Amino acid sequence: MNLKKTMVGINSTRNNIKHFLTYLIIIAPLSSFANDFPGKNLICSTKSFSVKGGFEFTNKSEVNKFNVLVNDSGLKSIKRTSHCYRLLEGRILISDKSTTYGCGSYSSYIDMSSLIYNIPTNEIILSANCKFYNGNLAVMLEKSIRE
């Protein structure tokens, strides 16, 4: 019996080591790239709107997304939502939900080389051109909807 328990313990330790090495090789490099974004902002535009919204990277895994909305009367407002993000193959993947709600699926992304934000749908891909913004993004967006 003691030999059986010892073998189970050794196998468990080997599995733990494998999981740890897998983390170091695959996940840790992705996390180190993600650390480049906290504190940075992107402001985005479309063909129809010179300012359509933006992104505020709050830490290594969370981002606030701002969207300028226009109602039927032409009144503009800003919708702010929190999301998870992660880097994968030259893209910043944006989740549907915040960390509070388990992130959800990653259904939109920002191409890191072009800074184009893409939202794939069943029929088309909605996109916006983004650029880095050095300032208070929320204040700038509030100012833009009053113009």
Long-range contacts (C-beta under 8 A, 24 or more apart in sequence): 30-86, 30-87, 30-88, 31-60, 33-87, 34-60, 34-61, 34-85, 34-86, 34-87, 35-60, 37-63, 37-85, 37-92, 40-132, 41-132, 41-133, 41-134, 41-135, 41-137, 42-110, 42-115, 42-117, 42-130, 42-131, 42-132, 42-133, 43-130, 43-131, 43-133, 43-137, 43-140, 43-141, 44-117, 44-128, 44-129, 44-130, 45-128, 45-129, 45-130, 46-127, 46-128, 46-129, 50-144, 51-140, 51-141, 51-144, 52-128, 53-78, 53-128, 53-141, 54-130, 54-133, 54-137, 54-141, 55-94, 55-110, 55-117, 55-130, 55-137, 56-137, 56-138, 57-85, 58-82, 61-85, 61-86, 61-99, 62-98, 62-99, 63-94, 65-94, 66-137, 66-138, 66-141, 68-141, 68-144, 68-145, 76-145, 77-145, 78-138, 78-141, 78-142, 78-145, 80-138, 87-112
